[in-house]
Amino acid sequence: MGKAALTLFFILPVTVAAAPAAKSVTFTRDVAPIIYNRCAECHRQGQSAPMSLLTYEQARPWAASIREKVSARVMPPWLAGPGSMHFVNDRSLSQKEIDTVVAWADAGAPKGDDRALPPMPKFADGWTLGQPDVVLKIGEDVPVPAEGVIPYKYFTIPTNFTEDKWIHASEIHAGNPGVVHHIIAFILEPGQTWGQRGGGGRGGFNKLSGFAPGEQPKVFPPGTAKLVKAGSSLVFQMHYTPNGKAGTDRSYVGLHFAKEPVLRKTMTGTAINAGFVIPAGEGNHEVRSTWTAPEDVRLVDLMPHMHVRGKDFLYTAVFPDGRRQVLLNVPKYDFNWQLLYRFGEPVQLPKGTRIECVAHFDNSTANKFNPDATKDVRWGDQTWEEMMIGWFDYVVEAENLSAENR
């Protein structure tokens, strides 16, 4: 990943013109449930959004901006387009929810009766998934200068596990969100040596989870989990982005152990292309990558990744009989939102099925985020370079760990 020109919703408060309060749409009865269910994940104290919207007093000054972003389907961020499969973590609002928010703002953003307010969502000490079983932190405060380009930093964190652990879910937090663009946590097993290879793919190492703008905590389906062997460590890949003020960071991850028998271990795969060259000035350069299932597998989730020249990204499954099925269509890729797409229904891929990924890049002056349209662009960690990675998690369908452990 690389440094982003983030546009996370930095909008000046706009005063909504006074209007008679509409009896049928109020914050307490109609809008608060939508915010609690769809927005509170980020729009609360200490999270990635620049403002909290949990109370009427917090939300009211932003009513016009909320209306604008919701009606344009910019918020909540969700980039899956037509033809995509169903994803259980779909953040997008229904048309009814959008109409409710618009009507509330148009009516002057009335508060309503406090007795109609639903219970405030509860987050255990800032954890979206609740209190984890163990928290692992970078061992010391990391100094981040006020300016400059910082190469990726890597920190090895011992788990001190004396027995194998199955991780059902993990949630990474930036210690200082103002200077952390992204974190990727890899599992370093006993006997492995960390090497600076593979770029964002880090071939040879199992990815546990990540943190980036818009990325949700990693949760695996029931009966599946990531294996962290006794004596393993976690390696944090840290990308720091100076913001004009020197600071420090000590990021951390919360791990939730599986509470039920694990039948299949979750693996992370990549359809990756690191050999491309995007010509200077080219506005629609295509890059492809593939991965072939070595045995019958079941997909768990998908996560496309490019940098600021990324335009669109398409995952397609090509089955051994030649049948093709679109898995995920992202027609308007946005580097500012690194989104994970978790399947609502199992997606079975027989042995020999190919995952084909097709991405397009805009290296022209028409791309307002393009750092320099006069230069060819190749693979690299930083934002002015590019990546083309089709991440995905999967399990082997025939695996039955309960039978193996009898």
N, C-alpha and C positions, 0 to 999 in steps of 0.2 A: 504494500500500500504506500501511499505517498502523502505529502502535505496537501491539505485541501484549502481552497478558498471558500470557507464555510459560509453558508447562507441559511442559518438554522432557524429563521423566524425572527430576525432582529428588526422589529417594526416599531416605530414610535407610537406611543399611545395616541389614539384618536378619540376625541369626544364625540359621542353619538348624539345627534340632534334630539332634543326632547320631543316626546310624542306621548299621546295617551297610552297608559299601560293596557296591554291586551290581556283580558281575563283568561283567555284560553292558552296562552303560552307564557310561562314564567321560568325564572332560573331554578328556583327550588324544586319545582315539580317536574319540569320537562328537560331543562338543559343540564342541570347538575348530574343526572344519571348518565347522560352521554359523555360528559367530561370525565366522570369517575371511571366509566368502562373503557373509554377509548383514548383519553388524553393524559390521565394522571400518571401513567407509567413514566412519562418524561416531564410533564408540566407540574412538578412539585419541587419543593425545596431540595437543593443539593443534586438534582439530576441534570440531564444534558440541555433541556430547554432553558431559555434565558428568563422565563418568568413562571411563577406558579399560578394555576387557575382553579385551585381547589375551593376557594370561597367566592361568594358573590362580590365582595369588596376587591378581590384580586382580579376577577374576570371582567367586571363591569367596564373598566377603562379600556379594555381591549376588544370590546364587543364588535366594533366595526371591522377591525382587522380579523377577528375570528370569523365573522361573516364572509369576508373576502376570501380567506384561505380555504374555508370549508366548502363554500359554493364552487370554487375552482378545483376542488378535490386535491389541493396541495397538502392539506392537513386533514387527518393524520397521514404521514407519509406511507404510501403503498404504491409500488411501481409495476406490479403484475398487470398485464394488459389482456386484450381479447385473445381467446384461444388457450389461455393458461388453464392448468388443472386447478382443482380446489385446494386451498391451503388453510389449515386450521387456525393459523395465526393472522388471518386477513384483518388488517387494521381499518380498511376502508369503511366509510359510513354508508348506510343505506340512504336511499333518496328521502325516505321519511325523516331520518335523523337530520339530514342536510336541511330539509324544509323547516324543521323545528327550530334549528339554530338561526336560520335566516329570518323566520317570522319573529323570533325573540328580539333580534337586533333591530329589525324594522319597526318593532313596536316600542322602541326606546329602552330595550334591555331591562324590563321590570323584574324585580326581585321575587315577589310572591310571598306566600305564607311560609314562615320558618318551619312550621309543623309539617310541611310537605317535603322537607329536605330529607333525602335518603341518608343512611349512615355513611360517614366519611370512610373511604377506603383505608385499610390499615396496612402499613408496610413496616415490617419488623426492623427497626434501626436502619431504615433506608433500603432494605433488601426487598426487591420485587417478589422473589420466590419465598420469602420468609427466612427465618434464621437458619443459616447453613450448619452442617455438622462440623465443618472445620474451615478456618480462614487461613490462607497462606499469603504472606506479604513479602514484597521486596525487602531485603534485609536492612536497608539504610535509606535515608533521604537522598534522592538523586537531584543534584543541582541542575537547573535549566536556565541558561542565559537569556537575556532580554531579547537578543536578536541573533541572526545567523542561521545557517543550515546545520542541523544536527544529524549525523549518520545514525542509522538504527542502532539501538543499544540492546544488549541481551543480558538478562539476569537469571541465574540458576537458583531455584528455590527448593531446598530439600523438603520432601513431604514428611519424612520420618515415619512413614508407614512401616510397621513391622509385619504386616500381612497384606495380601492383595485386597484392593478396594475396588468396588464397582461404583462408578459415578453416574447417577441418574440425571443430575442436572448441575450446571455450574453457572455462576454469575460473576463477571469481572467488573470491578469498579476502578476508575481512574482516581488516584489519590488527589490529583489536581487537574480537574477536567479542563481548565483553561489552557493547559500546555500539552495535553495528551491528545494526539489525533487517533491513534489506534493501539491496541494491544492484541497480540496473538499468543495464546498459551499452548506450548507443545509439551508432550510427555517424553521425558528422557529416561529410558529404562536402564536398570543396572547393566553395566558393561558397554553402553553406548557412549560415544563421545560427540559432543555438539560441534558441528562444523558449519561455517558460513557458506552454505550451498543451497541451491534451489530457489533463491529469491523468496517471493511470497509463498511459493509452493512448499518449500522446505522438504523436498523429497527425502524419504527414509525416516521421517519422524511423524508420529501420530498427533494430529491436532486435537486439542481438547476443546477449546472454545475461543471466542474473541470478543473484543470490545471495539466499537467504532460508532460514529454518529448513526443513530437509528437502529443499531443492532440489538436484538432482544436476547435475554439470557438463553443459554442452550438447555433444552429439555428434551430428553429422549422418550420414545413411546414406551408404555408398560412392557416389561419383560426384556428390555434392551438397555444397555449401558456401556460406558467406556471403561475399559480395564486399566487401572493404574497399579502396577505390580509393586510388591513390597520393595522398599529401597529406591524407588523411582524419585526423580526430581521433576519439577516443572521448569521450563525455560520460557520466560516472558520476552517476546520481541516487542520492544517499545519504540514507538515513533513519536518523538517530541517536536512540537511546533512552537517556537518562541512567539510571544504575543506582545513584546515591547516592555515587559516587566519581568525582571529576574525572579525566579521562584524555585520551589523544590517539589518533588513528587515522591510518593511511596504508594504505588498501586497494589491491588490485592485481588484475590479471587476467593469466592465462597463455594465450597463443594457440598453437594447433597448426595449422600450414599443411597444406593438402591435399598428399598425397604421390603421388596418382594423378590422371589427367585428370578435370577437373570437367565434367560434362555439363549440369548444371542448377544455377542459383543458387537458394538457399533464401531465401524471403521470409517475413516475419512479418505475420499478419493478426489482426484483432480483431473479434469480435462484441460490441459494447459498447453499454451504455445508461447515459447520464449524466444523464438527465432524470427519474429516479424520485423519488418521495416515499414513505417508509415511515411510515405513521401511528403516532403514539404508542400503545403498548400492543398493537399488532397482532402476533400470534404466528405468522402464516404468510402474509406478504405476497409476492405473486408479481411478478417482474420478468422481462421477456423481451428478447432481442436477436437480431439475425440478420445474416448475411453471405452474399452470393450470389457464387458463382464466376463471374468474367467470361469464363473459358475453361476448358478441361479442366485440372484440377489434381490433384495427389496430395498428400494430407495426410502430414505427417511426425510431428507431435506435437500435444498439447493441454495447456493449463494454465489451469484455472479460477481466478478470483480474486475474493474478497469479503473483508469484514472480519469483526469478531467477532459480528455478527448473522446471518451467513450460515448457513443450515441445510442446503441441498442444492443440487446443480448438475447439470444434464443437458444434454449435447450430442446433437443428433439431426440426421442428414443427411436432407433431403427432396429426392428426386431429381425431375428434370423429369417423369417419368411418374407422379408421386404416391407412389411407394414411399418408405417411411420406414425408417431404420435407426438404432438407438441406437449412438452412438460411445463415449460415456463417461457412466456413471451414478455420481455421488458422493452416496449417500443421507445421509451424515453428514459434512458439510463441517467441517473443523477449520482455523481460521485459523493455528494454530500450525505447520501443516505445509503449506508451499507446494510442492506436488508437480507434477512434469512427467510426462506419460504419453506414451511413445514407442511408436508402432505397431510390432508385430512383422511384420506383412504390409502391403504397400502398400494404401492406401485411396484408390481412384480416385473423383473427383467430376466428372462431366461438366459442361460449361458450363451454367449456369442452376441448378445444385444449390444449395440453401440450407443453411447451417449454422444451425440454430435452437438457441438457448440459453435454458433456463428455470431461474431460480433462485428460492429462497424465503428469506425473512428473518424472524427472530424478534426483534421489538422489544418483547417483553413482559417482565414480571418473572420469567417462568419461565426465561428465558435468564440463567444466572448470570454470563455474561460481558458482559451488556448494561450499558453505562456509565450510561444514563439512559432508563428506559422511559416517561418523561413527555413526551418531546420527539419531534417528527417528525424523520426523518433523511433527509438528502440526500447527493448525491455530494460527496466530499472526500478529501483525502490522509490525514488523521489517523484513528486507530482509532475515535474516537467518531463519525466520519462513515462513509460506506459507498462501496463500489465494486461494479460488476457488469461484469466483463470476461471474455470467453471468448477467451483467447489461443490461437493455433495457428500452426505453421510449415507451409509448403507449397512445392511446386515446380510450375512450369508443365509439363505433360506433354509438350507438343510441342517444348519447347526442346531444342536440341542444340548446345551451345557448341563441341564438337569440330568439327562441320560448319561452323559459322560462322567458325572460326578457321583453316580450311584456306586 
